[in-house]
Amino acid sequence: MDSFSSPSSGSSSQLSAQDFMGQLKTQLAQAYAEEFLETVRGKCFDKCITKPGSSLSGSESSCVSRCVDRYIEATGIISKALFSMQR
Amino acid sequence: MDPSALNSPELQHFINQEKEKAMVNEMVAKLTTVCWDKCVTGTPGSKFSSSETSCLTNCAHRYMDMSLQIMKRFQNMH
């Protein structure tokens, strides 16, 4: 992790705890997003590109769009289901 | 950052909170991939059918039931 840095406007070279937490949050969010993207790529490739041709066909790319939407929706359904369990 | 700041209660609280969030996140992500494979069998449509939706909900619930059962089973082993 090389990107924890003090804000350039700060007079001291020390990173405050506030800045540290803020940057950690940003980096975590980035990591979560990357991981999610990687999962969606895998799932939608399996579903939509069953026989890779010389280019991405129209039906494949519309399948991919739907697949991405459904995967996001599925994530919402699952997290709702988990939270409704803690009654 | 002053290294001693790592021991500050504020930072510890923050880290614990983020740890918990990461665990929940991981759980949701894991269950989504498992249940997606089980419940979304055809090519994805423009909306989920009601059977797909209830399969996803049931899948999450049953996975948690099963985890509990397995945990109990292992606790009884020694």
Backbone of each chain as nested JSON, in Angstrom:
{
  "chains": [
    {"id": "A", "residues": [
      {"number": 1, "name": "MET", "atoms": {"N": [0.845, -1.189, 0.0], "CA": [0.0, 0.0, 0.0], "C": [0.874, 1.231, 0.0]}},
      {"number": 2, "name": "ASP", "atoms": {"N": [0.905, 1.873, -1.095], "CA": [1.801, 3.008, -1.196], "C": [1.048, 4.317, -1.218]}},
      {"number": 3, "name": "SER", "atoms": {"N": [-0.278, 4.228, -1.214], "CA": [-1.001, 5.456, -1.496], "C": [-1.552, 6.151, -0.267]}},
      {"number": 4, "name": "PHE", "atoms": {"N": [-1.108, 5.749, 0.94], "CA": [-1.495, 6.53, 2.099], "C": [-0.599, 7.741, 2.181]}},
      {"number": 5, "name": "SER", "atoms": {"N": [-1.152, 8.892, 2.01], "CA": [-0.312, 10.076, 2.011], "C": [-1.011, 11.21, 2.734]}},
      {"number": 6, "name": "SER", "atoms": {"N": [-0.241, 12.139, 3.178], "CA": [-0.834, 13.309, 3.816], "C": [-1.414, 14.204, 2.744]}},
      {"number": 7, "name": "PRO", "atoms": {"N": [-2.476, 14.905, 3.09], "CA": [-3.006, 15.865, 2.119], "C": [-1.953, 16.925, 1.834]}},
      {"number": 8, "name": "SER", "atoms": {"N": [-1.846, 17.338, 0.605], "CA": [-0.776, 18.255, 0.232], "C": [-0.931, 19.601, 0.915]}},
      {"number": 9, "name": "SER", "atoms": {"N": [-2.191, 19.92, 1.266], "CA": [-2.419, 21.221, 1.879], "C": [-1.94, 21.264, 3.334]}},
      {"number": 10, "name": "GLY", "atoms": {"N": [-1.793, 20.09, 3.968], "CA": [-1.423, 20.046, 5.375], "C": [-0.039, 20.617, 5.61]}},
      {"number": 11, "name": "SER", "atoms": {"N": [0.09, 21.301, 6.728], "CA": [1.39, 21.906, 7.007], "C": [2.359, 20.868, 7.562]}},
      {"number": 12, "name": "SER", "atoms": {"N": [1.828, 19.877, 8.302], "CA": [2.724, 18.862, 8.849], "C": [2.805, 17.68, 7.892]}},
      {"number": 13, "name": "SER", "atoms": {"N": [3.884, 16.918, 7.989], "CA": [4.049, 15.786, 7.096], "C": [3.365, 14.552, 7.688]}},
      {"number": 14, "name": "GLN", "atoms": {"N": [2.802, 14.716, 8.903], "CA": [2.173, 13.561, 9.541], "C": [0.731, 13.407, 9.095]}},
      {"number": 15, "name": "LEU", "atoms": {"N": [0.361, 12.143, 8.951], "CA": [-0.993, 11.825, 8.545], "C": [-1.85, 11.787, 9.807]}},
      {"number": 16, "name": "SER", "atoms": {"N": [-2.923, 12.538, 9.825], "CA": [-3.785, 12.499, 11.006], "C": [-4.617, 11.223, 10.989]}},
      {"number": 17, "name": "ALA", "atoms": {"N": [-5.104, 10.844, 12.155], "CA": [-5.934, 9.636, 12.226], "C": [-7.171, 9.782, 11.351]}},
      {"number": 18, "name": "GLN", "atoms": {"N": [-7.706, 10.998, 11.301], "CA": [-8.88, 11.252, 10.458], "C": [-8.587, 10.955, 8.99]}},
      {"number": 19, "name": "ASP", "atoms": {"N": [-7.455, 11.478, 8.523], "CA": [-7.079, 11.253, 7.127], "C": [-6.83, 9.776, 6.867]}},
      {"number": 20, "name": "PHE", "atoms": {"N": [-6.181, 9.155, 7.827], "CA": [-5.883, 7.732, 7.681], "C": [-7.167, 6.93, 7.514]}},
      {"number": 21, "name": "MET", "atoms": {"N": [-8.145, 7.191, 8.373], "CA": [-9.407, 6.46, 8.308], "C": [-10.13, 6.723, 6.996]}},
      {"number": 22, "name": "GLY", "atoms": {"N": [-10.089, 7.98, 6.581], "CA": [-10.735, 8.33, 5.326], "C": [-10.123, 7.595, 4.147]}},
      {"number": 23, "name": "GLN", "atoms": {"N": [-8.806, 7.559, 4.125], "CA": [-8.127, 6.898, 3.006], "C": [-8.314, 5.394, 3.043]}},
      {"number": 24, "name": "LEU", "atoms": {"N": [-8.338, 4.859, 4.27], "CA": [-8.574, 3.421, 4.404], "C": [-9.952, 3.064, 3.867]}},
      {"number": 25, "name": "LYS", "atoms": {"N": [-10.931, 3.896, 4.196], "CA": [-12.295, 3.672, 3.726], "C": [-12.353, 3.658, 2.204]}},
      {"number": 26, "name": "THR", "atoms": {"N": [-11.698, 4.636, 1.598], "CA": [-11.685, 4.731, 0.142], "C": [-11.047, 3.492, -0.48]}},
      {"number": 27, "name": "GLN", "atoms": {"N": [-9.917, 3.093, 0.101], "CA": [-9.223, 1.937, -0.466], "C": [-10.032, 0.657, -0.299]}},
      {"number": 28, "name": "LEU", "atoms": {"N": [-10.699, 0.528, 0.848], "CA": [-11.539, -0.652, 1.06], "C": [-12.676, -0.68, 0.047]}},
      {"number": 29, "name": "ALA", "atoms": {"N": [-13.309, 0.472, -0.148], "CA": [-14.415, 0.539, -1.098], "C": [-13.936, 0.139, -2.489]}},
      {"number": 30, "name": "GLN", "atoms": {"N": [-12.742, 0.593, -2.833], "CA": [-12.165, 0.246, -4.132], "C": [-11.937, -1.259, -4.242]}},
      {"number": 31, "name": "ALA", "atoms": {"N": [-11.41, -1.842, -3.158], "CA": [-11.137, -3.275, -3.163], "C": [-12.434, -4.074, -3.283]}},
      {"number": 32, "name": "TYR", "atoms": {"N": [-13.48, -3.638, -2.543], "CA": [-14.759, -4.337, -2.637], "C": [-15.304, -4.268, -4.055]}},
      {"number": 33, "name": "ALA", "atoms": {"N": [-15.214, -3.094, -4.655], "CA": [-15.749, -2.91, -6.0], "C": [-14.997, -3.777, -7.006]}},
      {"number": 34, "name": "GLU", "atoms": {"N": [-13.684, -3.832, -6.866], "CA": [-12.897, -4.64, -7.793], "C": [-13.252, -6.115, -7.681]}},
      {"number": 35, "name": "GLU", "atoms": {"N": [-13.416, -6.557, -6.445], "CA": [-13.738, -7.963, -6.232], "C": [-15.114, -8.296, -6.814]}},
      {"number": 36, "name": "PHE", "atoms": {"N": [-16.049, -7.382, -6.589], "CA": [-17.397, -7.574, -7.111], "C": [-17.379, -7.657, -8.634]}},
      {"number": 37, "name": "LEU", "atoms": {"N": [-16.641, -6.744, -9.23], "CA": [-16.52, -6.711, -10.685], "C": [-15.952, -8.021, -11.22]}},
      {"number": 38, "name": "GLU", "atoms": {"N": [-14.947, -8.511, -10.548], "CA": [-14.311, -9.754, -10.972], "C": [-15.313, -10.917, -10.903]}},
      {"number": 39, "name": "THR", "atoms": {"N": [-16.103, -10.962, -9.83], "CA": [-17.115, -12.008, -9.703], "C": [-18.141, -11.912, -10.821]}},
      {"number": 40, "name": "VAL", "atoms": {"N": [-18.627, -10.689, -11.066], "CA": [-19.639, -10.495, -12.109], "C": [-19.088, -10.897, -13.476]}},
      {"number": 41, "name": "ARG", "atoms": {"N": [-17.851, -10.517, -13.732], "CA": [-17.232, -10.933, -15.007], "C": [-17.268, -12.445, -15.168]}},
      {"number": 42, "name": "GLY", "atoms": {"N": [-16.858, -13.141, -14.128], "CA": [-16.835, -14.606, -14.191], "C": [-18.209, -15.195, -14.421]}},
      {"number": 43, "name": "LYS", "atoms": {"N": [-19.189, -14.725, -13.623], "CA": [-20.544, -15.273, -13.711], "C": [-21.162, -15.0, -15.071]}},
      {"number": 44, "name": "CYS", "atoms": {"N": [-21.004, -13.791, -15.558], "CA": [-21.667, -13.421, -16.806], "C": [-20.95, -14.011, -18.019]}},
      {"number": 45, "name": "PHE", "atoms": {"N": [-19.686, -14.225, -17.894], "CA": [-18.978, -14.913, -18.981], "C": [-19.504, -16.333, -19.104]}},
      {"number": 46, "name": "ASP", "atoms": {"N": [-19.651, -17.007, -17.952], "CA": [-20.192, -18.375, -17.947], "C": [-21.578, -18.428, -18.572]}},
      {"number": 47, "name": "LYS", "atoms": {"N": [-22.419, -17.439, -18.21], "CA": [-23.805, -17.464, -18.662], "C": [-23.965, -17.042, -20.104]}},
      {"number": 48, "name": "CYS", "atoms": {"N": [-23.231, -16.032, -20.529], "CA": [-23.55, -15.374, -21.793], "C": [-22.611, -15.712, -22.948]}},
      {"number": 49, "name": "ILE", "atoms": {"N": [-21.365, -15.987, -22.641], "CA": [-20.451, -16.287, -23.738], "C": [-20.156, -17.779, -23.698]}},
      {"number": 50, "name": "THR", "atoms": {"N": [-21.097, -18.534, -24.248], "CA": [-20.998, -19.979, -24.132], "C": [-20.091, -20.568, -25.211]}},
      {"number": 51, "name": "LYS", "atoms": {"N": [-20.129, -19.94, -26.381], "CA": [-19.239, -20.38, -27.462], "C": [-18.567, -19.156, -28.042]}},
      {"number": 52, "name": "PRO", "atoms": {"N": [-17.4, -18.798, -27.535], "CA": [-16.764, -17.543, -27.978], "C": [-16.549, -17.528, -29.494]}},
      {"number": 53, "name": "GLY", "atoms": {"N": [-17.102, -16.527, -30.149], "CA": [-16.932, -16.407, -31.595], "C": [-15.866, -15.377, -31.925]}},
      {"number": 54, "name": "SER", "atoms": {"N": [-15.85, -14.936, -33.169], "CA": [-14.8, -14.0, -33.58], "C": [-15.058, -12.587, -33.055]}},
      {"number": 55, "name": "SER", "atoms": {"N": [-16.294, -12.333, -32.63], "CA": [-16.565, -11.056, -31.957], "C": [-17.745, -11.25, -31.019]}},
      {"number": 56, "name": "LEU", "atoms": {"N": [-17.975, -10.257, -30.159], "CA": [-19.094, -10.335, -29.224], "C": [-20.378, -10.048, -30.006]}},
      {"number": 57, "name": "SER", "atoms": {"N": [-21.294, -11.0, -30.046], "CA": [-22.508, -10.789, -30.828], "C": [-23.48, -9.877, -30.076]}},
      {"number": 58, "name": "GLY", "atoms": {"N": [-24.47, -9.389, -30.807], "CA": [-25.47, -8.525, -30.194], "C": [-26.212, -9.221, -29.07]}},
      {"number": 59, "name": "SER", "atoms": {"N": [-26.539, -10.5, -29.304], "CA": [-27.288, -11.202, -28.267], "C": [-26.41, -11.484, -27.05]}},
      {"number": 60, "name": "GLU", "atoms": {"N": [-25.134, -11.694, -27.299], "CA": [-24.227, -11.89, -26.16], "C": [-24.119, -10.614, -25.338]}},
      {"number": 61, "name": "SER", "atoms": {"N": [-23.978, -9.486, -26.024], "CA": [-23.803, -8.269, -25.231], "C": [-25.082, -7.866, -24.516]}},
      {"number": 62, "name": "SER", "atoms": {"N": [-26.266, -8.178, -25.117], "CA": [-27.473, -7.854, -24.362], "C": [-27.646, -8.828, -23.19]}},
      {"number": 63, "name": "CYS", "atoms": {"N": [-27.195, -10.064, -23.373], "CA": [-27.202, -11.014, -22.259], "C": [-26.32, -10.493, -21.123]}},
      {"number": 64, "name": "VAL", "atoms": {"N": [-25.163, -9.965, -21.484], "CA": [-24.241, -9.442, -20.468], "C": [-24.882, -8.293, -19.685]}},
      {"number": 65, "name": "SER", "atoms": {"N": [-25.546, -7.379, -20.409], "CA": [-26.206, -6.27, -19.701], "C": [-27.237, -6.779, -18.709]}},
      {"number": 66, "name": "ARG", "atoms": {"N": [-28.073, -7.717, -19.171], "CA": [-29.098, -8.267, -18.28], "C": [-28.454, -9.007, -17.117]}},
      {"number": 67, "name": "CYS", "atoms": {"N": [-27.406, -9.758, -17.418], "CA": [-26.714, -10.529, -16.397], "C": [-26.163, -9.628, -15.282]}},
      {"number": 68, "name": "VAL", "atoms": {"N": [-25.545, -8.517, -15.684], "CA": [-24.995, -7.583, -14.692], "C": [-26.115, -7.03, -13.808]}},
      {"number": 69, "name": "ASP", "atoms": {"N": [-27.229, -6.61, -14.458], "CA": [-28.365, -6.095, -13.684], "C": [-28.902, -7.132, -12.71]}},
      {"number": 70, "name": "ARG", "atoms": {"N": [-29.062, -8.372, -13.216], "CA": [-29.608, -9.432, -12.35], "C": [-28.652, -9.775, -11.224]}},
      {"number": 71, "name": "TYR", "atoms": {"N": [-27.348, -9.732, -11.488], "CA": [-26.401, -10.082, -10.427], "C": [-26.44, -9.049, -9.304]}},
      {"number": 72, "name": "ILE", "atoms": {"N": [-26.567, -7.793, -9.703], "CA": [-26.686, -6.733, -8.692], "C": [-27.981, -6.922, -7.901]}},
      {"number": 73, "name": "GLU", "atoms": {"N": [-29.058, -7.249, -8.636], "CA": [-30.339, -7.478, -7.968], "C": [-30.245, -8.671, -7.009]}},
      {"number": 74, "name": "ALA", "atoms": {"N": [-29.591, -9.741, -7.462], "CA": [-29.438, -10.937, -6.623], "C": [-28.68, -10.6, -5.346]}},
      {"number": 75, "name": "THR", "atoms": {"N": [-27.656, -9.768, -5.461], "CA": [-26.89, -9.355, -4.278], "C": [-27.8, -8.641, -3.271]}},
      {"number": 76, "name": "GLY", "atoms": {"N": [-28.698, -7.807, -3.795], "CA": [-29.655, -7.118, -2.927], "C": [-30.612, -8.083, -2.25]}},
      {"number": 77, "name": "ILE", "atoms": {"N": [-31.11, -9.059, -3.015], "CA": [-32.043, -10.044, -2.466], "C": [-31.375, -10.85, -1.348]}},
      {"number": 78, "name": "ILE", "atoms": {"N": [-30.14, -11.268, -1.603], "CA": [-29.409, -12.051, -0.6], "C": [-29.154, -11.232, 0.661]}},
      {"number": 79, "name": "SER", "atoms": {"N": [-28.746, -9.987, 0.502], "CA": [-28.425, -9.239, 1.714], "C": [-29.696, -8.922, 2.496]}},
      {"number": 80, "name": "LYS", "atoms": {"N": [-30.8, -8.687, 1.79], "CA": [-32.077, -8.506, 2.48], "C": [-32.452, -9.768, 3.25]}},
      {"number": 81, "name": "ALA", "atoms": {"N": [-32.282, -10.921, 2.592], "CA": [-32.624, -12.199, 3.222], "C": [-31.795, -12.414, 4.49]}},
      {"number": 82, "name": "LEU", "atoms": {"N": [-30.507, -12.055, 4.43], "CA": [-29.647, -12.23, 5.604], "C": [-30.062, -11.32, 6.741]}},
      {"number": 83, "name": "PHE", "atoms": {"N": [-30.402, -10.08, 6.422], "CA": [-30.743, -9.15, 7.492], "C": [-32.103, -9.45, 8.085]}},
      {"number": 84, "name": "SER", "atoms": {"N": [-33.001, -10.005, 7.285], "CA": [-34.324, -10.326, 7.822], "C": [-34.262, -11.517, 8.766]}},
      {"number": 85, "name": "MET", "atoms": {"N": [-33.123, -12.238, 8.754], "CA": [-33.004, -13.407, 9.637], "C": [-32.728, -13.022, 11.074]}},
      {"number": 86, "name": "GLN", "atoms": {"N": [-32.038, -11.885, 11.238], "CA": [-31.712, -11.465, 12.594], "C": [-32.925, -10.764, 13.173]}},
      {"number": 87, "name": "ARG", "atoms": {"N": [-33.901, -11.567, 13.527], "CA": [-35.126, -10.922, 14.013], "C": [-35.042, -10.68, 15.501]}}
    ]},
    {"id": "B", "residues": [
      {"number": 1, "name": "MET", "atoms": {"N": [1.799, 9.343, 10.134], "CA": [0.993, 9.239, 11.358], "C": [1.856, 8.733, 12.499]}},
      {"number": 2, "name": "ASP", "atoms": {"N": [1.669, 9.309, 13.645], "CA": [2.355, 8.885, 14.851], "C": [1.961, 7.431, 15.16]}},
      {"number": 3, "name": "PRO", "atoms": {"N": [2.931, 6.516, 15.226], "CA": [2.599, 5.096, 15.412], "C": [1.755, 4.839, 16.657]}},
      {"number": 4, "name": "SER", "atoms": {"N": [1.947, 5.647, 17.692], "CA": [1.173, 5.426, 18.918], "C": [-0.316, 5.681, 18.687]}},
      {"number": 5, "name": "ALA", "atoms": {"N": [-0.63, 6.427, 17.63], "CA": [-2.031, 6.691, 17.315], "C": [-2.78, 5.417, 16.951]}},
      {"number": 6, "name": "LEU", "atoms": {"N": [-2.028, 4.398, 16.552], "CA": [-2.666, 3.133, 16.195], "C": [-3.365, 2.493, 17.388]}},
      {"number": 7, "name": "ASN", "atoms": {"N": [-2.941, 2.882, 18.577], "CA": [-3.574, 2.331, 19.772], "C": [-4.741, 3.168, 20.272]}},
      {"number": 8, "name": "SER", "atoms": {"N": [-5.008, 4.252, 19.581], "CA": [-6.078, 5.108, 20.072], "C": [-7.411, 4.377, 19.996]}},
      {"number": 9, "name": "PRO", "atoms": {"N": [-8.263, 4.574, 21.001], "CA": [-9.558, 3.893, 21.021], "C": [-10.383, 4.227, 19.774]}},
      {"number": 10, "name": "GLU", "atoms": {"N": [-10.218, 5.453, 19.312], "CA": [-10.99, 5.884, 18.14], "C": [-10.648, 5.018, 16.928]}},
      {"number": 11, "name": "LEU", "atoms": {"N": [-9.343, 4.825, 16.75], "CA": [-8.879, 4.055, 15.6], "C": [-9.239, 2.574, 15.764]}},
      {"number": 12, "name": "GLN", "atoms": {"N": [-9.103, 2.065, 16.969], "CA": [-9.469, 0.668, 17.223], "C": [-10.941, 0.437, 16.909]}},
      {"number": 13, "name": "HIS", "atoms": {"N": [-11.763, 1.371, 17.342], "CA": [-13.2, 1.277, 17.088], "C": [-13.47, 1.257, 15.586]}},
      {"number": 14, "name": "PHE", "atoms": {"N": [-12.785, 2.158, 14.895], "CA": [-12.942, 2.247, 13.447], "C": [-12.55, 0.935, 12.769]}},
      {"number": 15, "name": "ILE", "atoms": {"N": [-11.411, 0.377, 13.212], "CA": [-10.93, -0.856, 12.595], "C": [-11.88, -2.022, 12.86]}},
      {"number": 16, "name": "ASN", "atoms": {"N": [-12.378, -2.099, 14.1], "CA": [-13.34, -3.161, 14.399], "C": [-14.604, -3.043, 13.569]}},
      {"number": 17, "name": "GLN", "atoms": {"N": [-15.039, -1.799, 13.396], "CA": [-16.235, -1.558, 12.592], "C": [-16.016, -2.005, 11.15]}},
      {"number": 18, "name": "GLU", "atoms": {"N": [-14.85, -1.661, 10.612], "CA": [-14.545, -2.035, 9.228], "C": [-14.385, -3.542, 9.078]}},
      {"number": 19, "name": "LYS", "atoms": {"N": [-13.846, -4.178, 10.105], "CA": [-13.711, -5.636, 10.097], "C": [-15.08, -6.292, 9.998]}},
      {"number": 20, "name": "GLU", "atoms": {"N": [-15.998, -5.774, 10.812], "CA": [-17.346, -6.33, 10.816], "C": [-18.012, -6.137, 9.457]}},
      {"number": 21, "name": "LYS", "atoms": {"N": [-17.837, -4.941, 8.899], "CA": [-18.402, -4.665, 7.574], "C": [-17.825, -5.622, 6.539]}},
      {"number": 22, "name": "ALA", "atoms": {"N": [-16.506, -5.856, 6.638], "CA": [-15.852, -6.742, 5.682], "C": [-16.421, -8.154, 5.786]}},
      {"number": 23, "name": "MET", "atoms": {"N": [-16.699, -8.595, 7.026], "CA": [-17.252, -9.937, 7.216], "C": [-18.639, -10.074, 6.598]}},
      {"number": 24, "name": "VAL", "atoms": {"N": [-19.472, -9.059, 6.846], "CA": [-20.824, -9.076, 6.278], "C": [-20.757, -9.053, 4.752]}},
      {"number": 25, "name": "ASN", "atoms": {"N": [-19.907, -8.171, 4.249], "CA": [-19.693, -8.067, 2.817], "C": [-19.312, -9.4, 2.182]}},
      {"number": 26, "name": "GLU", "atoms": {"N": [-18.375, -10.056, 2.849], "CA": [-17.865, -11.322, 2.349], "C": [-18.958, -12.387, 2.343]}},
      {"number": 27, "name": "MET", "atoms": {"N": [-19.729, -12.39, 3.414], "CA": [-20.832, -13.339, 3.544], "C": [-21.856, -13.143, 2.414]}},
      {"number": 28, "name": "VAL", "atoms": {"N": [-22.239, -11.894, 2.199], "CA": [-23.213, -11.597, 1.146], "C": [-22.655, -12.0, -0.222]}},
      {"number": 29, "name": "ALA", "atoms": {"N": [-21.381, -11.669, -0.465], "CA": [-20.763, -11.99, -1.748], "C": [-20.713, -13.495, -1.975]}},
      {"number": 30, "name": "LYS", "atoms": {"N": [-20.324, -14.213, -0.936], "CA": [-20.207, -15.665, -1.015], "C": [-21.571, -16.308, -1.291]}},
      {"number": 31, "name": "LEU", "atoms": {"N": [-22.566, -15.899, -0.494], "CA": [-23.907, -16.457, -0.677], "C": [-24.478, -16.108, -2.04]}},
      {"number": 32, "name": "THR", "atoms": {"N": [-24.165, -14.912, -2.522], "CA": [-24.692, -14.535, -3.84], "C": [-24.127, -15.437, -4.929]}},
      {"number": 33, "name": "THR", "atoms": {"N": [-22.834, -15.743, -4.874], "CA": [-22.324, -16.603, -5.946], "C": [-22.897, -18.015, -5.837]}},
      {"number": 34, "name": "VAL", "atoms": {"N": [-22.988, -18.534, -4.612], "CA": [-23.519, -19.887, -4.435], "C": [-24.981, -19.961, -4.902]}},
      {"number": 35, "name": "CYS", "atoms": {"N": [-25.779, -18.989, -4.456], "CA": [-27.212, -19.035, -4.753], "C": [-27.503, -18.669, -6.211]}},
      {"number": 36, "name": "TRP", "atoms": {"N": [-26.674, -17.826, -6.776], "CA": [-26.806, -17.505, -8.207], "C": [-26.666, -18.801, -9.018]}},
      {"number": 37, "name": "ASP", "atoms": {"N": [-25.641, -19.581, -8.709], "CA": [-25.427, -20.829, -9.437], "C": [-26.594, -21.794, -9.263]}},
      {"number": 38, "name": "LYS", "atoms": {"N": [-27.169, -21.817, -8.069], "CA": [-28.269, -22.746, -7.818], "C": [-29.593, -22.281, -8.411]}},
      {"number": 39, "name": "CYS", "atoms": {"N": [-29.837, -20.982, -8.35], "CA": [-31.185, -20.481, -8.648], "C": [-31.355, -19.873, -10.034]}},
      {"number": 40, "name": "VAL", "atoms": {"N": [-30.303, -19.317, -10.581], "CA": [-30.429, -18.687, -11.896], "C": [-29.851, -19.657, -12.915]}},
      {"number": 41, "name": "THR", "atoms": {"N": [-30.721, -20.501, -13.442], "CA": [-30.232, -21.596, -14.261], "C": [-30.195, -21.258, -15.75]}},
      {"number": 42, "name": "GLY", "atoms": {"N": [-31.176, -20.494, -16.228], "CA": [-31.193, -20.151, -17.649], "C": [-30.361, -18.922, -17.938]}},
      {"number": 43, "name": "THR", "atoms": {"N": [-30.498, -18.363, -19.143], "CA": [-29.849, -17.085, -19.415], "C": [-30.615, -16.0, -18.669]}},
      {"number": 44, "name": "PRO", "atoms": {"N": [-29.917, -15.037, -18.114], "CA": [-30.568, -14.006, -17.307], "C": [-31.597, -13.226, -18.124]}},
      {"number": 45, "name": "GLY", "atoms": {"N": [-32.801, -13.073, -17.581], "CA": [-33.85, -12.328, -18.267], "C": [-33.842, -10.868, -17.862]}},
      {"number": 46, "name": "SER", "atoms": {"N": [-34.851, -10.126, -18.35], "CA": [-34.891, -8.708, -18.018], "C": [-35.434, -8.472, -16.61]}},
      {"number": 47, "name": "LYS", "atoms": {"N": [-36.068, -9.475, -16.023], "CA": [-36.32, -9.436, -14.587], "C": [-36.368, -10.851, -14.026]}},
      {"number": 48, "name": "PHE", "atoms": {"N": [-36.175, -10.97, -12.714], "CA": [-36.232, -12.297, -12.099], "C": [-37.659, -12.795, -12.077]}},
      {"number": 49, "name": "SER", "atoms": {"N": [-37.865, -14.086, -12.288], "CA": [-39.182, -14.657, -12.085], "C": [-39.399, -14.774, -10.58]}},
      {"number": 50, "name": "SER", "atoms": {"N": [-40.666, -14.949, -10.199], "CA": [-40.919, -15.032, -8.76], "C": [-40.273, -16.283, -8.171]}},
      {"number": 51, "name": "SER", "atoms": {"N": [-40.153, -17.335, -8.991], "CA": [-39.519, -18.541, -8.455], "C": [-38.011, -18.338, -8.266]}},
      {"number": 52, "name": "GLU", "atoms": {"N": [-37.397, -17.561, -9.146], "CA": [-35.976, -17.267, -8.953], "C": [-35.771, -16.421, -7.692]}},
      {"number": 53, "name": "THR", "atoms": {"N": [-36.645, -15.424, -7.523], "CA": [-36.53, -14.559, -6.343], "C": [-36.684, -15.36, -5.057]}},
      {"number": 54, "name": "SER", "atoms": {"N": [-37.703, -16.235, -5.016], "CA": [-37.886, -16.976, -3.765], "C": [-36.799, -18.032, -3.582]}},
      {"number": 55, "name": "CYS", "atoms": {"N": [-36.294, -18.564, -4.693], "CA": [-35.165, -19.496, -4.587], "C": [-33.963, -18.805, -3.952]}},
      {"number": 56, "name": "LEU", "atoms": {"N": [-33.687, -17.562, -4.369], "CA": [-32.534, -16.833, -3.818], "C": [-32.703, -16.577, -2.318]}},
      {"number": 57, "name": "THR", "atoms": {"N": [-33.93, -16.163, -1.944], "CA": [-34.193, -15.917, -0.519], "C": [-34.067, -17.203, 0.291]}},
      {"number": 58, "name": "ASN", "atoms": {"N": [-34.715, -18.261, -0.2], "CA": [-34.633, -19.548, 0.499], "C": [-33.198, -20.058, 0.583]}},
      {"number": 59, "name": "CYS", "atoms": {"N": [-32.479, -19.886, -0.503], "CA": [-31.092, -20.346, -0.555], "C": [-30.263, -19.696, 0.545]}},
      {"number": 60, "name": "ALA", "atoms": {"N": [-30.423, -18.381, 0.707], "CA": [-29.668, -17.671, 1.752], "C": [-30.056, -18.184, 3.135]}},
      {"number": 61, "name": "HIS", "atoms": {"N": [-31.35, -18.333, 3.362], "CA": [-31.824, -18.816, 4.668], "C": [-31.346, -20.231, 4.966]}},
      {"number": 62, "name": "ARG", "atoms": {"N": [-31.456, -21.097, 3.975], "CA": [-31.045, -22.493, 4.209], "C": [-29.544, -22.618, 4.4]}},
      {"number": 63, "name": "TYR", "atoms": {"N": [-28.795, -21.762, 3.716], "CA": [-27.338, -21.808, 3.895], "C": [-26.982, -21.479, 5.346]}},
      {"number": 64, "name": "MET", "atoms": {"N": [-27.705, -20.484, 5.903], "CA": [-27.447, -20.11, 7.294], "C": [-27.87, -21.235, 8.244]}},
      {"number": 65, "name": "ASP", "atoms": {"N": [-29.023, -21.846, 7.98], "CA": [-29.466, -22.996, 8.795], "C": [-28.409, -24.084, 8.783]}},
      {"number": 66, "name": "MET", "atoms": {"N": [-27.934, -24.369, 7.564], "CA": [-26.95, -25.432, 7.413], "C": [-25.655, -25.107, 8.154]}},
      {"number": 67, "name": "SER", "atoms": {"N": [-25.211, -23.86, 8.039], "CA": [-23.978, -23.468, 8.733], "C": [-24.103, -23.727, 10.226]}},
      {"number": 68, "name": "LEU", "atoms": {"N": [-25.274, -23.374, 10.76], "CA": [-25.53, -23.565, 12.185], "C": [-25.481, -25.043, 12.546]}},
      {"number": 69, "name": "GLN", "atoms": {"N": [-26.112, -25.843, 11.702], "CA": [-26.137, -27.283, 11.957], "C": [-24.733, -27.869, 11.933]}},
      {"number": 70, "name": "ILE", "atoms": {"N": [-23.958, -27.443, 10.959], "CA": [-22.588, -27.958, 10.841], "C": [-21.75, -27.53, 12.044]}},
      {"number": 71, "name": "MET", "atoms": {"N": [-21.948, -26.279, 12.476], "CA": [-21.211, -25.793, 13.642], "C": [-21.54, -26.636, 14.866]}},
      {"number": 72, "name": "LYS", "atoms": {"N": [-22.827, -26.894, 15.059], "CA": [-23.253, -27.711, 16.203], "C": [-22.683, -29.115, 16.127]}},
      {"number": 73, "name": "ARG", "atoms": {"N": [-22.708, -29.652, 14.915], "CA": [-22.204, -31.006, 14.707], "C": [-20.724, -31.099, 15.106]}},
      {"number": 74, "name": "PHE", "atoms": {"N": [-19.966, -30.074, 14.734], "CA": [-18.539, -30.096, 15.053], "C": [-18.286, -29.866, 16.542]}},
      {"number": 75, "name": "GLN", "atoms": {"N": [-19.178, -29.091, 17.167], "CA": [-19.011, -28.859, 18.598], "C": [-19.227, -30.139, 19.389]}},
      {"number": 76, "name": "ASN", "atoms": {"N": [-20.049, -31.041, 18.85], "CA": [-20.342, -32.296, 19.557], "C": [-19.303, -33.376, 19.308]}},
      {"number": 77, "name": "MET", "atoms": {"N": [-18.31, -33.057, 18.481], "CA": [-17.409, -34.138, 18.05], "C": [-16.347, -34.52, 19.063]}},
      {"number": 78, "name": "HIS", "atoms": {"N": [-15.885, -33.561, 19.863], "CA": [-14.768, -33.937, 20.733], "C": [-15.237, -34.618, 22.006]}}
    ]}
  ]
}
